[in-house]
């Protein structure tokens, strides 16, 4: 029994340490989304290895946006959507500038960043 407890402890502890060590960190690019510019994407970079990522949900202002996912040159998950699609969710606003909340959820863990939006 003691040996099986040691084996179970040896298997469970590294798994718990790995999951606790990796918290979701995001960086949204560009830091200012210019809606009047032609083309472009809203890109969310993460610290999550692409090979470990499961369910990915990208939201702008609380609304789910269809995201294309891929690995960057370091093997980390990147989620991307068309700038126009994000602009449709943000909609029209008074003045030249506003902000938008971008949230990425990966396997239940989420992180949020606010970006500046210009008409």
LUMDREN-984686 format. One line per field, with one value per atom (N, C-alpha, C): atom name; chain; x, y, z; residue in one letter. Coordinates in pm, whole numbers. Layout:
% residues N
palo CA ...
tifi A ...
east X ...
north Y ...
up Z ...
mardren A ...
//
This chain:
% residues 119
palo N CA C N CA C N CA C N CA C N CA C N CA C N CA C N CA C N CA C N CA C N CA C N CA C N CA C N CA C N CA C N CA C N CA C N CA C N CA C N CA C N CA C N CA C N CA C N CA C N CA C N CA C N CA C N CA C N CA C N CA C N CA C N CA C N CA C N CA C N CA C N CA C N CA C N CA C N CA C N CA C N CA C N CA C N CA C N CA C N CA C N CA C N CA C N CA C N CA C N CA C N CA C N CA C N CA C N CA C N CA C N CA C N CA C N CA C N CA C N CA C N CA C N CA C N CA C N CA C N CA C N CA C N CA C N CA C N CA C N CA C N CA C N CA C N CA C N CA C N CA C N CA C N CA C N CA C N CA C N CA C N CA C N CA C N CA C N CA C N CA C N CA C N CA C N CA C N CA C N CA C N CA C N CA C N CA C N CA C N CA C N CA C N CA C N CA C N CA C N CA C N CA C N CA C N CA C N CA C N CA C N CA C N CA C N CA C N CA C N CA C N CA C N CA C N CA C N CA C N CA C N CA C N CA C N CA C N CA C
tifi A A A A A A A A A A A A A A A A A A A A A A A A A A A A A A A A A A A A A A A A A A A A A A A A A A A A A A A A A A A A A A A A A A A A A A A A A A A A A A A A A A A A A A A A A A A A A A A A A A A A A A A A A A A A A A A A A A A A A A A A A A A A A A A A A A A A A A A A A A A A A A A A A A A A A A A A A A A A A A A A A A A A A A A A A A A A A A A A A A A A A A A A A A A A A A A A A A A A A A A A A A A A A A A A A A A A A A A A A A A A A A A A A A A A A A A A A A A A A A A A A A A A A A A A A A A A A A A A A A A A A A A A A A A A A A A A A A A A A A A A A A A A A A A A A A A A A A A A A A A A A A A A A A A A A A A A A A A A A A A A A A A A A A A A A A A A A A A A A A A A A A A A A A A A A A A A A A A A A
east 83 0 87 192 280 343 382 443 343 217 116 86 90 71 185 307 421 413 369 353 245 131 23 68 141 192 291 376 475 413 294 225 142 70 -23 46 152 216 272 346 394 281 169 56 0 -16 -68 29 158 257 257 248 245 124 5 -115 -115 -58 -53 52 157 265 228 133 97 -34 -25 -145 -152 -271 -290 -247 -158 -110 -129 -190 -214 -156 -127 -89 -166 -240 -322 -246 -248 -183 -283 -292 -219 -276 -199 -247 -352 -354 -460 -518 -645 -715 -775 -725 -774 -874 -1001 -1107 -1112 -1064 -1070 -956 -858 -747 -792 -727 -764 -695 -775 -719 -675 -604 -550 -627 -565 -622 -608 -690 -675 -611 -493 -415 -392 -413 -392 -282 -170 -57 -69 -31 -41 92 93 207 175 69 26 84 154 204 88 101 -5 -43 55 29 -54 -62 -141 -277 -300 -426 -540 -652 -772 -874 -979 -1086 -1038 -1059 -1018 -1139 -1164 -1276 -1223 -1246 -1207 -1333 -1332 -1447 -1399 -1480 -1459 -1585 -1569 -1682 -1789 -1746 -1837 -1904 -1874 -1935 -1830 -1867 -1776 -1746 -1619 -1570 -1505 -1529 -1463 -1314 -1235 -1091 -1018 -915 -822 -707 -668 -559 -441 -323 -200 -88 25 142 233 288 386 522 626 758 822 762 812 724 618 530 414 391 281 154 41 -89 -109 -160 -201 -343 -431 -569 -584 -651 -658 -795 -846 -970 -949 -1036 -1029 -1066 -995 -1021 -1165 -1216 -1353 -1456 -1429 -1521 -1525 -1409 -1403 -1473 -1453 -1515 -1666 -1721 -1867 -1923 -1850 -1895 -1884 -1776 -1757 -1861 -1894 -1998 -1955 -2053 -2026 -2016 -1936 -1920 -1896 -1926 -1908 -1760 -1720 -1580 -1494 -1364 -1271 -1215 -1218 -1157 -1253 -1235 -1302 -1209 -1252 -1175 -1262 -1197 -1269 -1198 -1278 -1224 -1211 -1092 -1065 -1037 -1111 -1094 -1065 -966 -934 -947 -1020 -1036 -977 -888 -824 -845 -920 -947 -996 -1084 -1145 -1072 -943 -868 -881 -906 -923 -839 -812 -740 -800 -793 -855 -753 -763 -682 -771 -749 -825 -739 -799 -727 -796 -718 -771 -825 -940 -1003 -1021 -978 -992 -1077 -1163 -1246 -1164
north -120 0 126 121 238 268 163 181 244 199 255 401 437 577 663 611 686 704 600 609 711 705 800 942 960 1092 1142 1053 1089 1129 1075 1108 1234 1247 1358 1492 1492 1619 1691 1624 1697 1755 1683 1733 1859 1858 1975 2092 2065 2172 2231 2147 2197 2284 2240 2319 2448 2447 2569 2666 2614 2699 2774 2724 2787 2862 2994 3075 3149 3179 3241 3387 3421 3558 3592 3708 3745 3883 3903 4033 4052 4161 4189 4285 4253 4340 4364 4482 4600 4655 4740 4799 4907 4961 5052 4997 4967 4913 5030 5053 5164 5106 5132 5070 5122 5243 5300 5250 5185 5135 5011 4984 4873 4746 4638 4508 4502 4397 4383 4284 4247 4149 4197 4139 4153 4022 4031 3912 3906 3787 3766 3660 3703 3614 3561 3435 3375 3312 3266 3192 3042 2999 2860 2784 2673 2594 2549 2570 2535 2388 2304 2159 2120 2207 2178 2246 2337 2414 2329 2336 2265 2364 2387 2480 2624 2701 2841 2926 3030 3121 3264 3337 3478 3562 3662 3752 3897 3979 4123 4185 4267 4330 4227 4110 4007 3923 3949 3872 3781 3654 3557 3592 3584 3613 3486 3455 3340 3367 3279 3298 3186 3223 3129 3112 2988 2966 2900 2933 2875 2892 2831 2844 2954 3033 3133 3065 3143 3084 3021 3043 2979 2862 2835 2723 2757 2886 2928 2957 2941 2963 3110 3132 3265 3252 3344 3348 3478 3470 3587 3595 3719 3742 3863 3878 3993 4121 4227 4355 4401 4377 4419 4347 4221 4145 4202 4239 4301 4438 4512 4644 4637 4532 4516 4498 4426 4406 4535 4609 4735 4837 4841 4930 5075 5161 5304 5362 5465 5528 5676 5753 5898 5932 6039 6081 5997 6022 5950 5823 5813 5701 5637 5508 5435 5321 5239 5120 4998 4884 4757 4652 4568 4459 4333 4277 4154 4046 3936 3825 3698 3626 3496 3392 3285 3173 3050 2984 2862 2755 2652 2541 2589 2688 2736 2850 2871 2983 3102 3221 3336 3454 3542 3666 3773 3897 4010 4122 4189 4309 4413 4538 4647 4713 4734 4799 4931 5023 5149 5130 5189 5175 5316 5332 5460 5438 5536 5527 5524
up 0 0 0 80 88 -48 -120 -250 -349 -346 -437 -404 -277 -239 -291 -282 -333 -484 -554 -699 -733 -666 -691 -661 -550 -513 -618 -667 -768 -900 -931 -1056 -1040 -929 -909 -885 -806 -771 -892 -984 -1102 -1187 -1198 -1275 -1210 -1077 -1007 -1018 -1006 -1016 -1156 -1260 -1397 -1421 -1378 -1404 -1324 -1205 -1124 -1178 -1239 -1287 -1414 -1493 -1618 -1601 -1580 -1577 -1710 -1753 -1884 -1881 -1970 -1987 -2134 -2163 -2303 -2334 -2461 -2515 -2644 -2654 -2771 -2862 -2990 -3090 -3202 -3253 -3209 -3079 -3011 -2886 -2914 -3038 -3081 -3210 -3208 -3323 -3402 -3522 -3606 -3705 -3682 -3762 -3905 -3929 -4065 -4155 -4097 -4180 -4257 -4368 -4455 -4408 -4401 -4364 -4220 -4189 -4055 -3970 -3860 -3768 -3626 -3541 -3397 -3353 -3295 -3262 -3112 -3054 -2912 -2895 -2837 -2812 -2669 -2649 -2516 -2474 -2350 -2297 -2289 -2357 -2352 -2471 -2446 -2559 -2648 -2777 -2871 -2861 -2837 -2829 -2708 -2607 -2487 -2486 -2581 -2582 -2635 -2566 -2610 -2661 -2581 -2619 -2609 -2716 -2721 -2757 -2678 -2701 -2699 -2808 -2816 -2809 -2721 -2706 -2716 -2781 -2785 -2729 -2625 -2558 -2518 -2476 -2427 -2534 -2660 -2768 -2832 -2850 -2908 -3054 -3089 -3224 -3276 -3403 -3463 -3474 -3415 -3412 -3484 -3554 -3616 -3517 -3487 -3394 -3464 -3416 -3471 -3369 -3396 -3309 -3362 -3271 -3313 -3330 -3357 -3383 -3260 -3141 -3019 -2976 -3053 -3021 -2930 -2905 -2818 -2899 -2835 -2896 -2932 -3053 -3098 -3149 -3107 -3157 -3235 -3350 -3438 -3503 -3517 -3592 -3681 -3779 -3869 -3792 -3821 -3755 -3779 -3900 -3933 -3845 -3815 -3732 -3589 -3537 -3405 -3409 -3518 -3533 -3535 -3597 -3599 -3459 -3375 -3236 -3157 -3177 -3104 -3146 -3275 -3325 -3330 -3355 -3363 -3222 -3207 -3076 -3095 -2989 -2995 -2981 -3048 -3041 -3134 -3127 -3214 -3152 -3018 -2949 -2850 -2828 -2722 -2682 -2591 -2554 -2573 -2588 -2602 -2518 -2456 -2376 -2462 -2463 -2536 -2433 -2440 -2345 -2423 -2375 -2432 -2323 -2354 -2261 -2326 -2254 -2301 -2194 -2230 -2138 -2001 -2001 -1877 -1809 -1839 -1781 -1876 -1819 -1906 -1860 -1955 -1929 -2017 -1969 -2038 -2055 -2168 -2191 -2259 -2224 -2284 -2392 -2509 -2619 -2654 -2705 -2752 -2893 -2922 -3054 -3110 -3234 -3303 -3428 -3458 -3577 -3703
mardren X X X X X X X X X X X X X X X X X X X X X X X X X X X X X X X X X X X X X X X X X X X X X X X X X X X X X X X X X X X X X X X X X X X X X X X X X X X X X X X X X X X X X X X X X X X X X X X X X X X X X X X X X X X X X X X X X X X X X X X X X X X X X X X X X X X X X X X X X X X X X X X X X X X X X X X X X X X X X X X X X X X X X X X X X X X X X X X X X X X X X X X X X X X X X X X X X X X X X X X X X X X X X X X X X X X X X X X X X X X X X X X X X X X X X X X X X X X X X X X X X X X X X X X X X X X X X X X X X X X X X X X X X X X X X X X X X X X X X X X X X X X X X X X X X X X X X X X X X X X X X X X X X X X X X X X X X X X X X X X X X X X X X X X X X X X X X X X X X X X X X X X X X X X X X X X X X X X X X
//
